[in-house]
């Protein structure tokens, strides 16, 4: 009896799984007729995407080159504005030198050079350059260059006693340290020790 049921199950087909030969060939015909159109559409889209990609890459490359060129020009001509402001100072120094050759009053010459110096210092201040006033301040190795130590009873140990050359900074960046002598305590004299013994 079980063999009879098996035979029935093998011969019975479910209605959902039945395929008719005519329906499968009709679907194959529709798909095969649409394939060339789909292929053409996909090829056109691929070509369009490729073109967009190439244009975007070219635009990016041009932008990168333009930015590099502008940066190089900015670095090359960064000091142009400062130099333009310094030219009148140079003119005044040259005129002062010419006037000094024929002048008889040394005070007038000194006054002319003081005016040119003040103009030069003004240009530097406008550019953000400041001098470092070191005398009387604690020695700072980040802003001062020690040339040596001198004994002093007037200044505390480790403070700047005198300045040989001014230091300068541009905003917060050090351009040149101040060259200074640093105070150290006076050593007791040997002669005073001998007298006390």
Secondary structure, 3 states (H helix, E strand, C coil): CHHHHHHHHHHCCCHHHCCCHHHHHHHHHHHHHHHHHHHHHHHHHHHHHHHHHHHHHHHHHHHHHHHHHHHHHHHHCCCHHHHHHHHHHHHHHHHHHHHHHHCCCHHHHHHHHHHHHHHHHHHHHHCCEEEECCCCCECCCCCEEEEEEEECCCCCCCEEEEEEECEEEECCEEEECEEEEEEECCCCCHHHHHHHC
